[in-house]
């Protein structure tokens, strides 16, 4: 029987809370060391808080190591220019300014760097390059010339070591950004990416580099198999270090694949990574420094960088402080939930789209029926707590600035969209369809079979549309695969973003020119400015059939004779418990005890409910079975 013995968060804090490297104030104590300071997936969280080191802390950490005589490289692995109102207000330009001011040496781009149109991306990257920050992405290719848009690599010569850095960005950007923003770009993927990476390693070694770093925005998620950082490490020889991003994975101490060390900090500057390399022996030590540990043990923050951030925050707050509505209920937008099941915030968003679409048709006397709406779960970025809703909150939830659009498609195309957009459910997917005017059932016990790959996409059409998804009704009427339906979506979906390729094949298209944020404002106003109890729970529009969990067999109580005593629950075997020690990470524990580091999420789920022993966690094989 499963024993939930500990809150994993408590265990991690206790075991890893001493992870800050001991560093003396002696200015020569780090002589002969290369320190790679790395960040990833900052997503606009540049302010210093209790849970974020902030960009001023990153700059302070670089100064701290340099003051001790270390050779320092400061690197970022992408998704730095989009994610909250602080950077969204300036379309990412201020993020580039902060990175330059903090003294970064090189960055690779993430998929979210492409969110503001390609011209804006080029302008933002120019801010970096003009400041001497290298933008390295060897697999981001100009479709017309066949050459990399940015530097493929960069070489940094330090006192005792010559370091080569090359970059890779995920091909998933083709559909995770609006397709119109990447129409001029090709991303070398899988085998082609591996070949390009090997060529970079060979070139850098030929140039005399002693240490090779791949700066990648690839991640380790299952949905990215074949293009992950671990896949690069397996396929490419000669990479000493991969600084990774994209999957928001916390890797304290790093993970070794063959001879390559992979590191990642998680996200939102909750941690900053350090990799200390002895320049003579190449002995390497990787550590993460949390916001709390940094504040307690180092506490150096760059005043000039902090001032830049504070000035921008004041302007953004003034612009977005207006309260326009309130909610009486919690609106669920947590990533793991809104991308895998129906939520009340998903319902509300789709209802707002449908309201805007119908109003557009009525105002413009188009004379067509608007039947339903779909909002991709990945477009909803956070939850909303009961209380006032300000513009700041609204833009944080919906930061992409997509227009609401109408597309007419057939029922067969609608079925394919729902099937493709749930292909990995119950695993999360950004395309998960939150709906209005549609009722459908998804049977996750039926395997998804790939059909043809969608053009300019990493996703596949379903081989058998309707094998996993059954549509019960559309616009209150029985579903008809041959009928035309007008669907309201956001512009990202209408362009074929995520798994929504079939929306580009519709027979009718109209852009309402109403932003998704404005659509929600208009809809709330139609509700007298209050999101009430009607949205307390999901509406029951989506039914998900999941595999039945194996029943838990309780041990038969044994009552001693002659005096009855309470049944004592048998203690778990020694193999079921793992003692957390300094330097552990969830990935390491999963890899060691269960044979697969990617099972760390299941260890987390198995241990999060109860606290009994602050040193041990359950790692029994039931985790794997479940």
Secondary structure, DSSP 8 states (H G I E B T S, - for coil): -------HHHHHHHHHTT-S----S-TTTTTTEEEEEEE---TT--S--SS--HHHHHHHHHHHHHHTT-EEEEEE-S--S-SSHHHHTTTTHHHHHHHHHHT--EE---GGGGTT-HHHHHHHHHHHHHTT-EEB-TTEEETTT-SBSSBSEEEEE-SS-EEEEEEEE-TTHHHHS-GGGGTTEEE--HHHHHHHHHHHHHHHHHTT-SEEEEEEE----GGGTTSSHHHHHHH-SS--EEE--SS--B-TT-EEETTEEEE-B-STTSEEEEEEEETTT--EEEEEEEHHHHHHHT----HHHHHHHHHHHHHHHHHH--EEEEESS-B---HHHHTTS--HHHHHHHHHHHHHHHHHHHHTT------EEEEEGGG----B-SEEEEHHHHHHHS-S--EEEEEEEEHHHHHHHHHHTTTTTTS--TT-EEEESEEEEEETTS---EEEE-TTSS-EEESSTTSSEEEEEETTEE--TTSEEEEEEEHHHHTT-TT-GGGGG-SEEEEEEEEHHHHHHHHHHHTTTEE-GGGSS--S-EEEE---------------SSS----------GGGEEE--TT--HHHHHHHHHS-GGGHHHHHHHHSS--S-TTEEE--THHHH-
